[in-house]
Structures are given as structure tokens and as C-alpha cells.
Amino acid sequence: MTMLHNALPFLAQVLLVAVLVTVLFGKFVKNARQRMAVVAVLTVLGMLLPVSGLTFAQWLRSVVGDLSVLTFILFLDILAQRLSDHRLLDSATRNKLLSGVVLAGVVFYPLALGVSEFDAYRLGYDPVLMTAILCLASVFAWMKAYRGLAIILPLPLIAFNLQLLESTNLWDYLLDPIVMIYAVVQCAVYMKSLRTPVKWSRRMKNSSV
């Protein structure tokens, strides 16, 4: 269990460094194989080279914390699209997932920050209600033919029960500030694109961040 407990945070560090490297430097390398090689080398350096006593990856983790499971999935999708021009998530699944993150974040973060006497974060320590909501949402997504979303929604719950992160709160497996900011930006771009459908169709094909 200790190895599992450390595996996801470590893989998240690798993924975060790889995504940053890909976004910052990948566009300068046109050849797909060369791009993968450059990203791999720079990612390894980011995992090994010290920055003020910590590696670059450890420094990032100290700033942003552990990534949630949903961030992990979305970053994998970004990496796949940037490196191989193939998405792991279809557009419908990705858009529904991002919309759900925004909706959950808009409700969760104000309550967690003390806007109300009700502390939503406490629900994550004994997440019976949250488990029921995730399971029902997964079943509903499956019935509506959003198969990818139906598979993704239980993954944070599985990771929570396996204790793959240091946190013992289910919310930390679902949300983090990075995925919230990313989802808000992507949804804002989507809403703006509704006014320019031609440009949006091109953007959805080519963009991921």
C-alpha cells in the first residue's frame, strides 16, 4: 500500500513537468518523434536537476500540491494531443467533464472558504453522500451514452478508497486549484466560441490548453 500511496503523486509530478515542457517547448519542434524525445529528455532533467535543494518537480509539488485524479486525466489528454495529435477524451466527454468541474468548484470553494457556516469540505472525510452522487452521475452518463464520462467519474472514488494520495478527503481526489482554473478558462473559451462556430470548430481540432 505504501508503494501505491506514493505512486500517484510521483506520476503526477512527472506528468505536470511533461505538460509544462510540452506546452512551452513542444511547439518549436515540428517532427512528432523529435518532439517526444525533447519532452522526454527535459522531463527527466526536471525530475532530477536540483532547484534550491529540491528538484524542479518537487518544487512544483510544493507550490501546487498533489494533483487531483481529474487533473491527472485531463493532463494526460493534453499530453496525448500535443505529442501525438490524438485525444484520449472525445470532445463531448471533455466538455461535460470541464463543465462539471466548474459547477462543483463554484459550489465547493466558496463554502470551503467560509462563505456559509456549512463546510462542504468536511463531507469528503466521510463521503457517503459524495459517493452516492458520483455513482448516480456515472449511471446517468452511461444511460445518456457518455461512456467515457461514466468511466471517469468513479476513478476519484476508487483512488480515494485505495488511498493513492496523502489526503484522506475525497474532495482532494476530485478538485484542485489547477483543474478549476483550467476548466473555467476552457469553458469561457467555449462560451465565447458559441458566437463564432466556424472558428471554434478549428480551435477544438487544434487546441488543448
C-alpha positions as CSV (number, residue, x, y, z in Angstrom):
1,M,0.0,0.0,0.0
2,T,2.9,2.4,0.7
3,M,4.1,2.0,-2.9
4,L,0.6,2.7,-4.2
5,H,0.4,5.7,-1.8
6,N,3.5,7.2,-3.3
7,A,2.9,6.2,-6.9
8,L,0.2,8.6,-8.0
9,P,1.9,11.8,-6.5
10,F,5.1,10.8,-8.2
11,L,3.4,10.1,-11.6
12,A,1.6,13.4,-11.2
13,Q,4.9,15.2,-10.8
14,V,6.2,13.6,-13.9
15,L,3.0,14.4,-15.8
16,L,3.0,18.1,-14.6
17,V,6.6,18.6,-15.7
18,A,5.9,16.9,-19.1
19,V,2.9,19.0,-19.8
20,L,4.7,22.2,-18.9
21,V,7.7,21.2,-21.1
22,T,5.3,20.3,-24.0
23,V,3.4,23.5,-23.8
24,L,6.5,25.7,-23.5
25,F,8.9,23.9,-25.9
26,G,6.9,21.4,-27.9
27,K,5.7,24.0,-30.5
28,F,9.3,24.7,-31.5
29,V,9.8,21.1,-32.7
30,K,7.6,20.1,-35.6
31,N,8.6,16.5,-36.0
32,A,6.5,14.3,-33.7
33,R,9.3,11.8,-32.8
34,Q,11.8,14.6,-32.2
35,R,9.2,16.4,-30.1
36,M,8.6,13.3,-27.9
37,A,12.4,12.9,-27.5
38,V,12.8,16.6,-26.5
39,V,9.9,16.4,-24.0
40,A,11.3,13.1,-22.5
41,V,14.8,14.5,-22.0
42,L,13.6,17.8,-20.5
43,T,11.1,15.9,-18.3
44,V,13.9,13.7,-16.9
45,L,16.0,16.7,-16.3
46,G,13.1,18.4,-14.5
47,M,12.8,15.3,-12.3
48,L,16.5,15.2,-11.4
49,L,18.0,18.6,-11.5
50,P,18.0,20.4,-8.1
51,V,16.4,23.9,-7.7
52,S,17.2,25.4,-4.3
53,G,17.7,21.9,-2.8
54,L,14.7,20.4,-4.5
55,T,14.2,19.0,-8.0
56,F,12.1,21.2,-10.3
57,A,9.3,18.6,-10.0
58,Q,9.4,18.7,-6.1
59,W,9.4,22.4,-6.2
60,L,6.3,22.4,-8.4
61,R,4.6,20.0,-6.0
62,S,5.5,22.2,-3.0
63,V,3.7,25.1,-4.8
64,V,0.7,23.4,-6.3
65,G,0.3,20.4,-4.1
66,D,-0.8,17.0,-5.3
67,L,-2.9,16.8,-8.5
68,S,-6.4,15.5,-8.3
69,V,-7.4,12.5,-10.3
70,L,-9.4,14.6,-12.7
71,T,-6.4,16.9,-13.3
72,F,-4.3,13.8,-13.9
73,I,-6.8,12.6,-16.6
74,L,-7.1,16.0,-18.3
75,F,-3.3,16.4,-18.3
76,L,-2.9,13.0,-19.9
77,D,-5.3,14.1,-22.6
78,I,-3.4,17.3,-23.2
79,L,-0.1,15.4,-23.4
80,A,-1.5,12.9,-25.9
81,Q,-2.9,15.6,-28.1
82,R,0.3,17.7,-28.0
83,L,2.6,14.8,-28.7
84,S,0.6,12.6,-31.0
85,D,-2.3,14.7,-32.2
86,H,-4.7,12.2,-30.7
87,R,-7.0,12.9,-27.8
88,L,-7.8,10.4,-25.0
89,L,-11.1,12.1,-24.4
90,D,-13.7,12.8,-27.1
91,S,-15.0,16.4,-27.2
92,A,-18.3,15.6,-25.6
93,T,-16.7,13.8,-22.6
94,R,-14.1,16.5,-22.2
95,N,-16.6,19.4,-22.3
96,K,-19.0,17.6,-19.9
97,L,-16.2,16.9,-17.5
98,L,-14.9,20.5,-17.6
99,S,-18.4,21.8,-17.1
100,G,-18.9,19.5,-14.1
101,V,-15.6,20.7,-12.6
102,V,-16.7,24.3,-12.9
103,L,-20.1,23.6,-11.4
104,A,-18.6,21.6,-8.5
105,G,-15.9,24.2,-7.9
106,V,-18.3,27.2,-7.9
107,V,-20.3,25.4,-5.2
108,F,-17.4,23.9,-3.2
109,Y,-14.8,26.6,-3.0
110,P,-17.0,29.4,-1.6
111,L,-18.4,27.0,1.0
112,A,-14.9,25.7,1.9
113,L,-13.7,29.2,2.3
114,G,-16.3,30.1,4.9
115,V,-19.0,31.9,2.9
116,S,-21.5,29.8,4.8
117,E,-21.5,28.1,8.2
118,F,-21.8,24.8,6.2
119,D,-18.3,23.4,5.4
120,A,-18.6,21.3,2.3
121,Y,-15.0,20.1,2.7
122,R,-16.0,18.0,5.8
123,L,-18.2,15.9,3.6
124,G,-15.1,14.5,1.9
125,Y,-13.9,12.8,5.1
126,D,-16.9,10.5,5.3
127,P,-18.1,10.7,1.8
128,V,-21.3,8.6,1.8
129,L,-23.3,11.4,0.1
130,M,-20.5,12.2,-2.4
131,T,-20.1,8.6,-3.2
132,A,-23.8,8.3,-4.0
133,I,-23.7,11.4,-6.1
134,L,-20.7,10.2,-8.1
135,C,-22.2,6.8,-8.7
136,L,-25.6,8.2,-9.8
137,A,-23.9,10.7,-12.1
138,S,-21.9,7.8,-13.6
139,V,-25.0,5.8,-14.2
140,F,-26.8,8.8,-15.7
141,A,-23.8,9.5,-18.0
142,W,-23.9,5.9,-19.2
143,M,-27.6,6.0,-19.9
144,K,-27.1,9.2,-21.9
145,A,-24.3,7.4,-23.9
146,Y,-21.5,9.4,-22.4
147,R,-19.5,6.2,-21.9
148,G,-16.1,7.9,-21.3
149,L,-17.6,10.2,-18.7
150,A,-19.3,7.3,-17.0
151,I,-15.9,5.5,-16.7
152,I,-14.1,8.6,-15.5
153,L,-16.4,9.7,-12.7
154,P,-15.8,6.7,-10.4
155,L,-12.0,6.9,-10.7
156,P,-11.5,9.5,-8.0
157,L,-13.6,7.3,-5.7
158,I,-11.5,4.3,-6.5
159,A,-8.3,6.2,-5.9
160,F,-9.7,7.5,-2.6
161,N,-10.5,4.0,-1.4
162,L,-7.0,2.8,-2.4
163,Q,-5.6,5.9,-0.6
164,L,-3.4,6.8,-3.6
165,L,-2.9,10.4,-2.3
166,E,-1.8,11.6,1.1
167,S,-5.1,13.3,1.6
168,T,-7.9,11.4,3.4
169,N,-10.6,13.7,1.9
170,L,-12.4,12.8,-1.3
171,W,-12.6,16.4,-2.4
172,D,-8.8,16.4,-3.0
173,Y,-9.2,13.5,-5.4
174,L,-11.8,15.4,-7.3
175,L,-10.7,19.0,-7.4
176,D,-7.6,21.2,-7.1
177,P,-7.0,24.8,-8.0
178,I,-5.2,23.9,-11.2
179,V,-8.1,21.9,-12.7
180,M,-10.5,24.6,-11.5
181,I,-8.6,27.4,-13.3
182,Y,-8.1,25.3,-16.4
183,A,-11.8,24.3,-16.5
184,V,-13.0,27.9,-16.1
185,V,-10.7,29.2,-18.8
186,Q,-11.8,26.4,-21.2
187,C,-15.5,26.9,-20.5
188,A,-15.0,30.6,-21.1
189,V,-13.4,29.9,-24.4
190,Y,-16.2,27.6,-25.3
191,M,-18.9,30.1,-24.4
192,K,-17.2,32.7,-26.5
193,S,-16.9,30.3,-29.4
194,L,-20.6,29.8,-29.5
195,R,-20.8,33.2,-31.2
196,T,-18.2,32.2,-33.7
197,P,-18.9,28.5,-34.6
198,V,-16.5,28.3,-37.5
199,K,-13.5,29.4,-35.5
200,W,-14.5,27.1,-32.7
201,S,-14.6,24.0,-34.9
202,R,-11.0,24.7,-35.9
203,R,-9.9,25.6,-32.4
204,M,-11.4,22.3,-30.9
205,K,-9.4,20.4,-33.5
206,N,-6.1,22.1,-32.8
207,S,-6.0,23.3,-29.2
208,S,-5.8,21.6,-25.8
209,V,-4.6,24.2,-23.4
